[in-house]
Each structure stands twice: as C-alpha cells, then as structure tokens.
Amino acid sequence: MFLFDNSYSRLPDRFFARVKPTAVREPRIVKLNAALAAELGIDGPALATLEGAEIFGGNRIPEGAEPLALAYAGHQFGSFVPQLGDGRAVLLGEVVSKAGLRRDVQLKGAGRTPYSRGGDGRAALGPVLREYVVSEAMAALGIPTTRALAAVTTGEPVARDGLLPGAIFTRVAASHIRIGTFQLLAARRDREGLATLASYALARHYPSAVGTGNDALALLERVIDAQASLVARWLGVGFVHGVMNTDNTTISGETIDYGPCALLDEYDPDKTFSSIDRGGRYAFANQPRIMMWNLSRLAEALLPVIAEGEEEAVRLARERLDRFVPAFDAAHGAVVRAKLGLGDRPDEAEGDAVLATDLYTRLAGESVDFTLFFRRLCACAADGAADTRAADLFANPLVFHEWAQRWRARLGRESIAPGVRAATMRAVNPAFIPRNHRVEEVIVAAVAHEDFGPFETLLDVVSRPYDDRADRPELARYADPPKDEERVVETFCGT
C-alpha cells in the first residue's frame, strides 16, 4: 500500500522517540481522500477496506513504516516551553509522491507518547472533522497547507467536556519540522544537532539552496520568504490561525495545526476566535507581526551555526530578518491587487495602496462580510449595474459607492476587457469558504447524530471554492453569512 522511504528516522535518535500507535477498539473509516492517495502513489482502493481502517486506526503498522513521535519545544503565547513534542501524533513514515515530492504520513490522535505531558494522546471526532474540512479547503484555495488523507472513528470515547466520540486524523505534510524543533536543540545547546537538522531541512525543502556554504543562513532566508508569502495568502482569504505558536510554525512554509482556527465572516482586523487567545495576540491583523516574532526565534536558535562569533551571527541573522517586512508587503500587495482586479503597475503602486487601505477601513467600519463582498466585486468589474448588490452589504450604501467611483477610475487606466478582469478576479476571490457556522453544523451532525452527510456536502463545496456551482443551486446557501443565532464567536483547541 505505502512505499515508505523514511529519511527523518535516520537522523539522531534524540530528535524523536520511537513509539507505536496505541490500538483502538473498533476503527471505522469516515473519509478517505482517494485523490490525495493517488497523488502519493498509495493504493487507495486497498486502503478503503477493513485493513485500511486498521492502519489509520493505529492497530496495524504497515510494512516499511517506522513510527516516531517528533521532539520539539516552542513559545506558546509568548512563553517558552523547553519540552513539547508530538503528544498525540505518530509519524508512520515518508512516501515520495508521483511528482517526486517527499511527504510525511502521520496519525494524529494515535495515543500517548513520551511527550504527552499527562494528556490522553487521543483526539475527538469534532476537531478531526474540522481539520479535515479546513485543511482541504485551504489546499483548494491554493494556500500551502498540510493535507487530509483519512479520518477514522475509534469506537472509544475521549474525555473532554464530557465524553465525546474518539477519532484519528491522518495528516500529510511536506514535513513536520517546526521552528520549535530548532528551539529544542538550541535550548539543549546541541550545536551538532542544529547543524545536522539545518542541513537536512534545507536539502529536503529548499534543495536549490544547498551548496551556498552556510546551510543555516540559507535555511533561515528561505523560511522567511516562505512564511511571508504564506501569511499574505492567509490575509487574502480572511484566515485566522488562532495558535501561531512557534511549535505551530513550519520550516516548509505550510499551514499546520487547525485547532481554534476560523475564517472571517465580517471584516474585522482585531478579530480573534480562539477561546485561549484572551489578549488578542493572534488576532487577524496581528499575524504578520507575530510571524516576524516567530522567525526571530528561529534566527536566535540558529545563531550557533550561522557563524562562529556571536556578533557576526547576529549581524547575518538580522540582515535576513530585515527581508521579512518588504517580502510580506510585496506578497500582500500582490494578493490585494489581484482581489481588486488591479494590474501590477509601479506608477500606480502608491495610489493602489491608499485605495486598498481605504476600502479595508470602510469594510471594517460597516462590518461587511469579507468573502461575499469580494465575490460581488468581481461582478462589479464586469458591469457597473452590479454595484447595487455590493453596496447592499453596507449599512450605508454610499460608503461603497464613494469608494467604487475611485476604484473604477483606477480600472479605467488599464486596457483590460471587463469580462476578462472579472474572470481573473473570480479566480482569486472565492465564492465558498469553510464558514464557521457550517463547520459547526458538520460537527454537531456527526457527533450528536452520527450523520456525516453534512460533512460530505461541505467538503464538496469547499473543494471547489471558486466555482459558483450552477450545477447544484441548492449549494448557494453555503455562500451566505451566518444569521445572528448561527454566529460562531469562539473556536476551541482539540486537546
């Protein structure tokens, strides 16, 4: 079924613990991502069996697997924890996809490990379904992310706020190396380990940068660029991660750990959803600043292997960190211009930034639905008669019309056919996102009633986020914002 080639397990044993998943009572497949399995060169039909359920449930170790729990540390809400690690996840091994890409296959919720810190090592069904839906939605939106290969129920309850049905999530990632992985080695003053991991991570994720003569510095530079691009894309779809701790920040530049995450309904730069983010540290508009903070912690961890002398190492690291703001600004500017249908014209750059900032201020002031507004703006680009529908999203329609007059003047300075511009905008402004109230509906139906129909429907919708779905008119409601009584104001970590 799996053709494993496990490179991480060949690294020093202090990087991980060798541990097997804990068997469960009655594993049953809820969902298998057949398309992803095919991309990975995995025999999907063979996995859609009792044997596959046994593998995804942790009851059977497939041939070639070398189960590991990865060790790492991390800053959690700004406080350093020197020992974290996979407390409920077991890496089965690595496969190489048909495209030649190395991918981890990990069971999340597979039982206790040496890093569980008193936890039960299990996952509840609700968070598993949330991660499945949101990670696949992010992939369909074109945002770098871990992926969902399978979800199984375990036939066993887990104790959270009461007893909940247990489940295990099979996650696929470019790797599970985090900023916190380097922080663990730095805290242990393990210079040899830092050098080994930096060279390994560079070769695995950024092979074109191998051979520069300074693997740690080259790695830092590439991770900075990758994360600047990632956060810009998050902001483009209104994504709020919720727990941007350094142990949840990957070296690969993928989004990982969809715990108390959510996507904006109404635009609010100060919006938080996570029940544990009391101070708004990880609020929507704070995410670029927090990513810069996280990357600074990576730079600190790498200092011993960037240069022999501390002063020189700090100088080189700061030079690379100085890349983040301009890299993010460029990436985010490109995202916003695309959303607004504006061409990349240097002579218009300053005016475009002012135009965009003014729009976002108006959206926030009027509590306008973020996704719905930009989707309707696509129609406005094709036909001015559509302005009324966009303006209807504002309590005071004049707030939109005043801005739209300047926007349309800007569009007029480019010779792009309205229909072409609108089509281009529709390719970056989704019609559908995994709205919080819809995800909650999925969880309630599955947990309370063992009804996975809503899960399947929502997954189908968010897997084609840029399509209007004229083929199925009944799906149009999935684009609607929540009613007041449906609004989700808090999301929760699954641990």
C-alpha positions as CSV (number, residue, x, y, z in Angstrom):
1,M,0.0,0.0,0.0
2,F,2.6,2.5,1.1
3,L,6.1,2.7,-0.4
4,F,7.9,4.3,2.6
5,D,11.3,5.9,2.4
6,N,12.0,7.2,5.9
7,S,14.7,9.8,6.0
8,Y,13.9,11.5,9.3
9,S,14.2,8.2,11.2
10,R,17.8,8.1,10.0
11,L,18.6,11.3,11.9
12,P,20.0,11.1,15.5
13,D,17.6,9.4,17.9
14,R,17.5,12.5,20.2
15,F,15.3,14.2,17.5
16,F,12.4,11.8,18.2
17,A,11.1,8.9,20.2
18,R,10.3,5.5,18.6
19,V,6.8,4.7,19.6
20,K,3.9,2.7,18.1
21,P,0.3,3.9,17.9
22,T,-2.0,2.6,20.6
23,A,-4.6,0.3,19.3
24,V,-8.2,1.2,19.4
25,R,-11.4,-0.8,19.8
26,E,-13.2,-0.5,16.5
27,P,-11.6,1.7,13.8
28,R,-14.0,2.7,11.1
29,I,-13.2,4.9,8.1
30,V,-15.3,8.1,7.9
31,K,-13.5,9.5,4.9
32,L,-10.6,8.5,2.7
33,N,-9.1,11.1,0.4
34,A,-8.8,8.9,-2.7
35,A,-7.4,11.7,-4.9
36,L,-4.6,12.6,-2.5
37,A,-3.8,8.9,-2.1
38,A,-3.4,8.6,-5.9
39,E,-1.1,11.6,-5.9
40,L,1.0,10.0,-3.2
41,G,1.2,6.7,-5.1
42,I,-0.8,4.9,-2.4
43,D,-3.2,2.2,-3.3
44,G,-6.4,4.0,-2.3
45,P,-8.9,1.1,-3.0
46,A,-6.8,-1.2,-0.8
47,L,-7.0,1.4,2.0
48,A,-10.8,1.7,1.7
49,T,-11.1,-1.7,3.5
50,L,-11.0,-3.1,7.0
51,E,-7.2,-3.4,6.6
52,G,-7.0,0.3,5.8
53,A,-9.2,1.1,8.8
54,E,-6.8,-0.9,11.0
55,I,-3.8,1.1,9.6
56,F,-5.5,4.5,10.0
57,G,-6.7,3.5,13.5
58,G,-3.1,2.6,14.6
59,N,-4.0,-1.1,15.1
60,R,-1.7,-2.3,12.3
61,I,1.7,-1.0,11.3
62,P,2.1,-1.1,7.5
63,E,5.2,-2.6,6.0
64,G,8.1,-0.2,5.8
65,A,6.7,2.2,8.5
66,E,9.0,3.4,11.3
67,P,6.7,5.0,13.8
68,L,8.1,8.1,15.5
69,A,6.9,10.9,17.8
70,L,8.9,14.1,17.0
71,A,10.5,16.1,19.7
72,Y,10.3,19.9,19.7
73,A,10.0,22.9,22.1
74,G,8.2,26.2,21.4
75,H,6.9,29.5,22.5
76,Q,3.2,29.2,23.4
77,F,1.5,32.6,23.6
78,G,5.0,34.2,24.1
79,S,6.1,31.8,26.9
80,F,8.9,29.3,26.2
81,V,8.2,25.7,26.9
82,P,11.5,23.8,26.6
83,Q,9.9,20.3,26.0
84,L,6.8,19.8,23.9
85,G,6.8,17.2,21.1
86,D,4.1,15.1,19.5
87,G,2.0,14.3,22.5
88,R,-0.8,12.6,20.5
89,A,0.7,12.1,17.0
90,V,2.8,9.3,15.5
91,L,4.6,9.7,12.2
92,L,4.2,6.4,10.3
93,G,6.9,7.4,7.7
94,E,7.5,9.2,4.5
95,V,6.4,8.5,0.9
96,V,7.6,10.1,-2.3
97,S,4.7,11.2,-4.5
98,K,4.3,10.7,-8.2
99,A,5.6,14.2,-8.6
100,G,8.7,13.3,-6.7
101,L,7.7,15.2,-3.5
102,R,8.6,13.7,-0.2
103,R,5.6,13.7,2.2
104,D,5.1,12.7,5.9
105,V,2.2,10.4,6.8
106,Q,1.1,11.0,10.4
107,L,-1.6,9.7,12.6
108,K,-3.0,12.4,14.9
109,G,-4.8,11.2,18.0
110,A,-2.9,7.9,18.0
111,G,-2.3,7.6,21.7
112,R,0.2,8.6,24.4
113,T,3.8,9.2,23.6
114,P,6.8,10.2,25.8
115,Y,5.8,13.8,25.0
116,S,2.1,13.6,26.1
117,R,2.7,15.5,29.4
118,G,-0.2,13.8,31.1
119,G,-2.5,14.0,28.2
120,D,-4.5,11.0,26.8
121,G,-3.0,11.2,23.4
122,R,-6.3,11.0,21.7
123,A,-8.5,13.2,19.5
124,A,-12.2,13.8,19.5
125,L,-14.3,13.5,16.3
126,G,-15.2,17.2,16.1
127,P,-11.7,18.6,15.8
128,V,-10.8,15.8,13.4
129,L,-13.6,16.8,11.1
130,R,-12.7,20.5,11.5
131,E,-9.1,19.8,10.4
132,Y,-10.2,17.6,7.5
133,V,-12.5,20.3,6.1
134,V,-10.4,23.3,6.7
135,S,-7.1,21.8,5.5
136,E,-8.7,20.6,2.3
137,A,-10.4,24.0,1.8
138,M,-7.1,25.7,2.2
139,A,-5.5,23.4,-0.3
140,A,-8.3,24.2,-2.8
141,L,-7.8,27.9,-2.2
142,G,-4.2,27.5,-3.3
143,I,-2.7,28.1,0.1
144,P,0.3,25.9,1.3
145,T,-1.1,23.5,3.9
146,T,-0.9,20.1,5.4
147,R,-3.5,17.8,3.8
148,A,-6.1,15.3,5.0
149,L,-5.6,11.7,3.9
150,A,-8.2,10.0,6.1
151,A,-10.4,10.2,9.2
152,V,-11.5,7.3,11.3
153,T,-13.6,6.8,14.3
154,T,-12.2,4.6,17.0
155,G,-15.2,3.1,18.7
156,E,-13.9,4.6,22.0
157,P,-14.9,7.8,23.9
158,V,-12.5,10.5,24.9
159,A,-13.0,12.8,27.9
160,R,-13.2,16.5,27.2
161,D,-16.2,18.5,28.4
162,G,-18.0,15.2,28.9
163,L,-17.4,12.1,26.8
164,L,-17.1,12.5,23.1
165,P,-16.6,10.0,20.2
166,G,-12.9,9.4,19.6
167,A,-11.3,9.7,16.2
168,I,-7.9,9.7,14.4
169,F,-6.8,12.1,11.7
170,T,-4.2,11.0,9.1
171,R,-2.3,14.1,8.1
172,V,0.1,14.5,5.2
173,A,2.8,17.2,5.3
174,A,5.9,18.2,3.4
175,S,7.4,17.6,6.9
176,H,6.6,18.2,10.5
177,I,9.7,20.1,11.3
178,R,8.8,23.3,13.1
179,I,10.6,26.4,14.5
180,G,10.2,24.7,17.8
181,T,12.3,21.7,16.6
182,F,15.3,24.0,16.3
183,Q,14.4,25.7,19.6
184,L,14.6,22.3,21.4
185,L,18.1,21.7,20.1
186,A,19.2,25.3,20.9
187,A,17.8,25.0,24.4
188,R,19.9,21.9,24.9
189,R,23.0,23.7,23.5
190,D,23.2,20.9,20.9
191,R,25.2,22.6,18.2
192,E,25.9,19.4,16.3
193,G,22.1,18.7,16.3
194,L,21.3,22.2,15.0
195,A,23.8,21.8,12.1
196,T,22.5,18.4,11.2
197,L,18.9,19.5,11.2
198,A,19.6,22.7,9.3
199,S,21.3,20.8,6.6
200,Y,18.6,18.1,6.5
201,A,15.8,20.7,6.3
202,L,17.5,22.7,3.7
203,A,18.1,19.7,1.4
204,R,14.5,18.4,2.0
205,H,12.6,21.7,1.5
206,Y,14.9,24.0,-0.4
207,P,17.3,21.8,-2.4
208,S,18.2,24.6,-4.8
209,A,19.9,26.5,-1.9
210,V,22.2,23.6,-1.0
211,G,25.8,24.4,-1.6
212,T,25.9,28.0,-0.5
213,G,28.4,27.2,2.2
214,N,26.1,28.2,5.1
215,D,23.1,25.9,5.4
216,A,21.7,27.5,8.5
217,L,21.7,31.0,7.0
218,A,20.3,29.7,3.6
219,L,17.6,27.9,5.5
220,L,16.6,31.0,7.6
221,E,16.4,33.1,4.4
222,R,14.1,30.7,2.6
223,V,11.9,30.1,5.6
224,I,11.5,33.9,6.0
225,D,10.4,34.2,2.3
226,A,8.1,31.2,2.6
227,Q,6.3,32.4,5.7
228,A,6.0,36.0,4.4
229,S,4.2,34.6,1.4
230,L,2.0,32.2,3.5
231,V,0.7,34.9,5.9
232,A,0.0,37.2,2.9
233,R,-2.2,34.4,1.5
234,W,-3.9,33.9,4.8
235,L,-4.9,37.5,4.9
236,G,-6.2,37.3,1.4
237,V,-8.9,34.8,2.4
238,G,-9.6,36.1,5.9
239,F,-7.9,33.1,7.7
240,V,-7.2,33.4,11.4
241,H,-4.8,30.7,12.6
242,G,-5.6,31.1,16.3
243,V,-2.5,29.5,17.8
244,M,0.5,30.9,15.9
245,N,3.0,29.4,18.5
246,T,6.5,28.6,17.3
247,D,5.7,24.9,17.6
248,N,2.9,25.5,15.0
249,T,5.1,27.3,12.5
250,T,6.6,25.0,9.9
251,I,10.0,25.2,8.2
252,S,8.3,24.2,4.9
253,G,6.0,27.2,4.9
254,E,2.8,25.1,5.2
255,T,-0.2,25.9,7.3
256,I,-0.3,23.4,10.1
257,D,-2.5,22.6,13.2
258,Y,-6.1,23.7,12.6
259,G,-7.2,23.8,16.2
260,P,-9.1,27.0,17.1
261,C,-8.8,28.4,13.6
262,A,-11.5,30.2,11.7
263,L,-12.2,32.4,8.6
264,L,-13.6,35.8,8.9
265,D,-17.3,36.5,8.3
266,E,-17.4,40.3,8.6
267,Y,-14.1,42.0,8.2
268,D,-12.5,43.0,11.5
269,P,-8.7,43.3,11.7
270,D,-8.9,42.8,15.5
271,K,-10.9,39.6,15.2
272,T,-9.9,36.6,17.3
273,F,-11.8,33.3,17.6
274,S,-9.6,31.1,19.8
275,S,-11.0,30.6,23.3
276,I,-7.5,30.7,24.7
277,D,-6.4,33.9,23.0
278,R,-7.6,36.2,25.7
279,G,-5.3,39.1,24.8
280,G,-5.7,39.0,21.0
281,R,-2.1,38.1,20.4
282,Y,-3.1,36.1,17.3
283,A,-5.8,38.4,16.0
284,F,-6.3,38.5,12.2
285,A,-4.2,41.7,11.5
286,N,-1.5,40.7,14.1
287,Q,-0.5,37.6,12.1
288,P,2.3,39.3,10.1
289,R,3.8,40.8,13.2
290,I,3.6,37.5,15.1
291,M,5.2,35.6,12.2
292,M,8.1,38.1,12.3
293,W,8.4,37.4,16.0
294,N,8.4,33.7,15.4
295,L,11.0,33.9,12.7
296,S,13.2,35.9,15.1
297,R,13.0,33.0,17.5
298,L,14.2,30.7,14.6
299,A,17.1,33.1,14.0
300,E,18.0,33.0,17.7
301,A,18.0,29.2,17.7
302,L,20.2,29.1,14.6
303,L,22.8,31.6,15.8
304,P,25.4,29.0,17.0
305,V,25.5,27.5,13.5
306,I,25.2,30.7,11.4
307,A,28.7,31.9,12.4
308,E,31.4,31.2,14.8
309,G,31.3,34.5,16.6
310,E,28.0,35.7,18.2
311,E,28.3,39.2,16.9
312,E,28.8,38.1,13.3
313,A,26.0,35.5,13.6
314,V,23.6,38.2,14.9
315,R,24.5,40.6,12.1
316,L,23.9,38.0,9.5
317,A,20.6,36.9,11.1
318,R,19.4,40.4,11.3
319,E,20.1,41.1,7.7
320,R,17.9,38.1,6.8
321,L,15.2,39.1,9.2
322,D,15.1,42.5,7.6
323,R,13.8,40.8,4.5
324,F,10.5,39.8,6.1
325,V,8.7,43.2,6.0
326,P,9.4,44.0,2.4
327,A,8.8,40.4,1.4
328,F,5.5,40.4,3.2
329,D,4.5,43.8,1.9
330,A,5.2,42.7,-1.7
331,A,3.3,39.4,-1.3
332,H,0.4,41.0,0.4
333,G,0.3,43.9,-2.1
334,A,0.1,41.4,-4.9
335,V,-2.7,39.5,-3.2
336,V,-4.8,42.6,-2.6
337,R,-4.2,44.0,-6.1
338,A,-5.4,40.7,-7.5
339,K,-8.5,40.7,-5.3
340,L,-9.3,44.3,-6.6
341,G,-8.6,43.4,-10.2
342,L,-5.6,45.9,-10.4
343,G,-2.6,45.3,-12.6
344,D,0.9,45.4,-11.2
345,R,1.9,48.9,-12.3
346,P,4.8,50.6,-10.4
347,D,3.5,54.0,-11.4
348,E,0.2,53.2,-9.6
349,A,1.6,51.5,-6.5
350,E,1.2,54.3,-4.0
351,G,-2.3,55.1,-5.1
352,D,-3.3,51.4,-5.2
353,A,-2.1,51.1,-1.6
354,V,-4.2,54.1,-0.5
355,L,-7.2,52.8,-2.4
356,A,-6.9,49.3,-0.7
357,T,-6.4,50.7,2.7
358,D,-9.4,53.0,2.4
359,L,-11.5,50.0,1.3
360,Y,-10.5,47.9,4.2
361,T,-11.3,50.8,6.6
362,R,-14.7,51.0,5.1
363,L,-15.3,47.3,5.3
364,A,-14.3,47.2,9.0
365,G,-16.4,50.3,9.8
366,E,-19.5,48.8,8.2
367,S,-18.9,45.2,9.4
368,V,-19.1,43.9,5.8
369,D,-18.8,40.2,5.0
370,F,-15.3,39.8,3.7
371,T,-15.8,36.9,1.3
372,L,-19.2,37.9,0.0
373,F,-18.0,41.5,-0.7
374,F,-15.0,40.5,-2.8
375,R,-17.0,37.9,-4.7
376,R,-19.7,40.5,-5.6
377,L,-16.9,43.0,-6.5
378,C,-16.0,40.6,-9.3
379,A,-19.4,41.2,-10.9
380,C,-19.0,44.9,-10.4
381,A,-15.8,44.7,-12.5
382,A,-17.8,43.2,-15.4
383,D,-20.9,45.5,-15.1
384,G,-21.4,48.7,-13.1
385,A,-25.1,47.7,-12.7
386,A,-23.8,45.1,-10.2
387,D,-22.7,47.8,-7.8
388,T,-26.1,47.8,-6.1
389,R,-25.6,44.2,-4.8
390,A,-22.1,45.1,-3.4
391,A,-23.5,48.3,-1.8
392,D,-26.3,46.3,-0.2
393,L,-23.7,44.7,2.1
394,F,-23.1,48.1,3.7
395,A,-25.4,49.7,6.3
396,N,-24.8,52.9,4.4
397,P,-24.5,52.1,0.6
398,L,-22.9,55.5,-0.1
399,V,-19.8,54.2,1.8
400,F,-19.3,51.7,-1.0
401,H,-20.3,54.0,-3.9
402,E,-17.8,56.7,-2.9
403,W,-15.0,54.2,-2.9
404,A,-16.2,52.4,-6.1
405,Q,-16.1,55.7,-8.1
406,R,-12.3,55.9,-7.4
407,W,-11.8,52.2,-8.0
408,R,-13.5,52.3,-11.3
409,A,-11.4,55.3,-12.3
410,R,-8.3,53.3,-11.5
411,L,-9.6,50.3,-13.6
412,G,-10.0,52.7,-16.5
413,R,-6.3,53.3,-16.6
414,E,-5.7,49.8,-17.9
415,S,-6.9,48.3,-21.2
416,I,-8.4,45.1,-19.8
417,A,-11.8,43.9,-21.0
418,P,-14.3,44.0,-18.2
419,G,-15.2,40.3,-18.7
420,V,-11.6,39.3,-18.6
421,R,-10.9,41.3,-15.5
422,A,-14.0,39.8,-13.7
423,A,-12.9,36.3,-14.6
424,T,-9.4,36.9,-13.3
425,M,-10.9,38.3,-10.1
426,R,-13.2,35.3,-9.6
427,A,-10.1,33.1,-9.8
428,V,-8.7,34.7,-6.6
429,N,-11.9,35.7,-4.7
430,P,-13.7,32.5,-3.5
431,A,-17.4,32.1,-3.6
432,F,-17.2,29.5,-0.8
433,I,-15.1,29.2,2.3
434,P,-15.5,26.8,5.3
435,R,-17.7,29.2,7.2
436,N,-17.6,28.7,10.9
437,H,-21.3,28.0,11.4
438,R,-21.2,25.4,8.6
439,V,-18.3,23.7,10.2
440,E,-20.1,23.7,13.5
441,E,-23.2,22.1,11.7
442,V,-21.0,19.3,10.4
443,I,-19.6,18.6,13.8
444,V,-22.9,18.6,15.6
445,A,-24.5,16.3,13.0
446,A,-21.6,13.8,13.2
447,V,-21.1,13.9,17.0
448,A,-24.7,14.1,18.1
449,H,-26.4,12.1,15.4
450,E,-23.7,10.1,13.6
451,D,-24.8,11.8,10.4
452,F,-21.8,12.5,8.1
453,G,-23.9,13.8,5.2
454,P,-23.4,17.5,6.1
455,F,-19.6,16.8,6.3
456,E,-19.6,15.3,2.8
457,T,-21.6,18.2,1.4
458,L,-19.4,20.9,3.0
459,L,-16.3,19.1,1.8
460,D,-17.6,19.0,-1.7
461,V,-18.4,22.7,-1.6
462,V,-15.1,23.9,-0.2
463,S,-13.1,21.7,-2.5
464,R,-14.3,23.9,-5.4
465,P,-14.2,27.3,-3.8
466,Y,-14.0,29.4,-6.9
467,D,-16.9,27.8,-8.7
468,D,-20.4,29.3,-8.5
469,R,-21.8,25.7,-8.5
470,A,-24.6,26.5,-11.0
471,D,-24.7,22.7,-11.4
472,R,-26.2,22.5,-7.9
473,P,-28.3,25.5,-7.0
474,E,-29.1,24.1,-3.6
475,L,-25.5,24.7,-2.6
476,A,-25.8,28.5,-2.9
477,R,-26.7,28.8,0.8
478,Y,-23.2,27.8,1.7
479,A,-22.0,31.2,0.5
480,D,-24.3,33.0,2.9
481,P,-23.0,34.7,6.0
482,P,-24.4,33.3,9.3
483,K,-27.6,34.6,10.8
484,D,-27.2,36.2,14.3
485,E,-28.2,33.0,16.0
486,E,-25.8,30.9,13.9
487,R,-22.7,33.1,14.5
488,V,-19.7,31.3,16.0
489,V,-17.7,33.6,18.3
490,E,-15.3,31.1,19.8
491,T,-13.4,28.1,18.5
492,F,-11.5,25.6,20.6
493,C,-8.4,23.5,20.6
494,G,-9.0,19.8,20.3
495,T,-6.6,18.7,23.0
